[in-house]
Amino acid sequence: MKQLALPIAMARPPTLEGFCAGPNAPAVEHLKLWTGSPTRSPVPTYLWGPPASGKTHLLLAVREALREQGAAVGWLDPSIAEPEPFDDRWAVVLMDDAHLYNAVQQHAAFSWFACAQPLQRGVLAAGALPPADLKVREDLRTRLGWGHVFQLHVLSEPERRAVLRQSADARGVFLGDEVMDFMLSRFSRDLGSLMQLLEQLDAYALQTKRAITIPLIKSMLESE
């Protein structure tokens, strides 16, 4: 069954506090301590796991938290065809989807590592594979794997349902089983997207003074 994407304009910046950790609690707690510390450890951290396990959410949440602290951050992902040189003003370097880097991006990532370490700047990276299995240049692969490494897991469907139910209850919103089934079958199943969908539905239900039902969801989509 085709899954529907959420309207991008409705999305809020991800946060560490808003991440439903489940089995990924150790990684999230590590990032909260690391991000909140004024003496941030320069030892790199690498997150790996399958799609929808929350890797990009966590990197974006760290970037948002650091920006709120006034820190400059370097960012690299496979969509950046021409990475910029390392900037000494960066407090942290963030590298997403490292398993997809081409030769130019791998060169930039290694250069950022080489510049960040002597300056005691933090490095947080993520990829779909554990460091040993990454198909990248050896010097980059070893650097990605020598620090803290956390495997991320996708929440099970019962866990996603429990989190959705808890979040809806906290908003004073009732989600029937048929609505929950519709949300999980028709929309992106990663928890961040589901939380955004719940927020949209709550706002639209209040605006239209209607309960959250499948017809209401369809009506909201048609009004976008």
N, C-alpha and C positions, 0 to 999 in steps of 0.2 A: 504494500500500500504506500502511495506517495506521501512523503512527509513534507509539511509546509514550513517554510522559513518564517521567522518573525520579522516585522518591519524594523529595519535598523534604527530608524529615528527614535523609536520608543525605548531603546536599550539604555540602561544606566551604566555608568562605569562600574566594572566589577570590583568587589572588595574582598579582603581576606575574611572579614567578619561574616560576609554574606555567603561564603562558600560552605556548602553542606559537606562536611568532611567525610563522615562515615568511616570506612576503612583507611582513608587517607589522612587521618588525624595527625600522625607523627610528622608528616611533611608540612602540614598547615601550621602546626605549632612551631616547628623549626623556622618557617618563614616569618611568622609573627614576631618571634624573638629576634631574628636576624634583622628584619626591617625596622623594628622599634628600638634597636640598640644604637646609642650614639657612637659606640666604638665597634662598628660593624666588622665581623670577621672577614678577612680577605680569602679564606678557604672557599673554593668554588662549590656550588651546589648544582646538582644535575637531577632533573625530574624526568622519568620516562614512563610511558604507558600507552594504551591504545587510544584511538579517537574517543572523545566524550568523557575522558577520565579527568579533565580539568586542567591540563597543562597550560594552555594559553590563558585561561581564566586566571590562574595563579600568577603568571608572569605579568599580565595586565594589572592585576590587583596590587602587586608589588610596585609596579611603575607608578600607579596612581597614589599609593601611600607615600612613596618617596617624593613625588612631585608636591604633595601637600606639605611635606617637610621642607620644601624649597631646594631639594637636591636635583641636580642635573643627571640624566640617565641616558646611556647609549642603548639603542634598540636595533636588533638585526633579525630579520626573518627572510624566508625565501622570496618574498615579493620585492625585496630591495635589490634591484639589479646592480646598482653601483654603491656599495657601502662607503660611508665616509670614513676618513682616518680617525683613529682614536683621539678623543678630546680630553686633555688633562683636567678639564672642569668636571668630567663625569665622576660621580660618586660610585656608580654601579654600572655594570654592563649586563644587559639582558639579551639572550639569544634564544629564539623560539624555532621549533621544527628543524633542529640541527641536522636531522637525518636527510633532509631535502636540499642541503646546501650544495650549490655548484662549486666549481673550482675557485671562482672569484670570491664567493662568499666564504668558503673555507679558508682562503688566504686572509681575508679580513678578520674572521673569527680568531684565527691563530695570532694575528698581529694585535688584536685587542687583548687577548690573553697575555701576550708578551709585554704589553705596555701596562696593563692593569696590575699585574703581580708585584713589580718593584715599587709601585706607588701605593700598595696595600688597598687597592680598590676591589670591591666585591664583584663576583661573576655568578650569575644565575642563568642556567641554560636548560633547555628541554628538548626531548626528542621521542620518537615512537619506539626506539630500541634501547636496550642497555648499552652502556659505553663500549663494551667488548664487541658488540655486533654492528656498530655504526660503520657504514661504508664511506668513511671520510679519511683524509690524510692522517697518517699515524701520529704525528706530533699533536694534532688537534684532538684526536681520539683519546690519547693518553691524558691530556689536560682535562678533558671533560669528565674523565673517570677517576681522577685522583683525590677528589674531595668528598663531600657528602653526596650520596646517591640514594634517591628515594623512588621506589616503584609506585605508580598511581594505579588505582583500580576503578573501573566503572561501577557505579552503584547498581545493585541488583534491582529488578523491577519492584519487589516488595519494599526495598529501602526507598526507592523514588516515590512510591505511593505513600509511604509513611511520612516522608518529608513534605510532600505536597499537601497531605491532609493536615499536618501540624501547622504549616504556613497558612493554609486557608482558615483553620480554626483561630489562629492568632489574629487574623483580619476580621473574624466574625462572619466568614463566608462559608456556605455549605456547598461542598462538591459531591454530587451523587456519584455512584459507581459508574453509571453510564457516561457521565461527563469525564470522569477520570480516564475511562477506557478510550474515549474519543481523543483526549489530549495526548495520551501516550501513543496512540496509533497514527495520528495525523500530523503531529508536530515533531520537531527535533527532540530526541529523547535525552539529550544532556541536561543536567539539572539546572544549569544557569539559564538556558533557554526556557525551560518549564517555569522557573521562578518569574522570569520576565513576562511570560504569557499570563501567569496568574495575576500579576500586577496590572496588566492591561485589562484583563477580564474584570477585575475588581473595580477599576476606574470606569469602564464602560457600563458595568451593571449599575453603579451609582448614578452615572449620568443619565441612563435610560430608565432608572427606577425599576429594573427587572432582576429576577433571580438568574444565577448563572446556569444556563441550560445549553444543550447543543444548538438549538435555534439561535440563542443569543451569540454564541461563538461564531456561527455562520454569518449572522448579521454584522458583527464587528468586523469580520474579514471583508465583507462586501462594502463596508463604509470606508475602508482604507484608501 
